[in-house]
Amino acid sequence: MNTEEIIEELSSTKNLTIRTIEEIEENSTLRHEMIQYFEKNKNREFALAFLNILAELRKNFRWDIPEDICISGDSLMLGCYILGMHGRIEDCIEIWKVKTIDFDTYCYIDIQLVPFLGIEETMEYLKKDTSEYASDALKYITECLEAGDFNNLELYYKQTPWFV
């Protein structure tokens, strides 16, 4: 399986099979390929749909159903990273929503994924957005900025992500 096959599956069915998701979860070579692919071939529609599928699976996961798949924090961060690569400031809200799905995602997903276009740009955007998500994200980003969590933000997107 490769990135183009995943794109085709999502395009034709509007979803991804559990088999495909498990392949993405378990295959680091495929995860690297996906990042390299989207560096050259922008496809925000896919990136947004991909992240939404992963997020919904995470939200709806039930421990009492053995065949249910729990989407890992690494896969959620991959989806956030791929969406951020497309450079649309409004997607910082989508990434924040994924970060705040549950306690584990809140702790696990790097805050550096939210301000993918830069701290100042993201904070200005969040100040203008009137949603509850924006105010919560702005408050948390401000706290993280004061704590020094963004001191090397420019490097975060210039190297292969640790979660791939």
GIPE-V107573 format. One line per field, one symbol per residue. ss: DSSP state (H for helix, E for strand, L for the rest). A space follows every 10 residues. Layout:
ss=???
//
This chain:
ss=LLHHHHHHHH HHHLLLLHHH HHHHHHLHHH HHHHHHHHHH LLLHHHHHHH HHHHHHHHHH LLLLLLLLLL LLHHHHHHHH HHHHLLLLLL HHHHHHHHHL LLHHHHHHLL HHHLLLLLHH HHHHHHHHLL LHHHHHHHHH HHHHHHHLLL LLHHHHLLLL LLLL
//
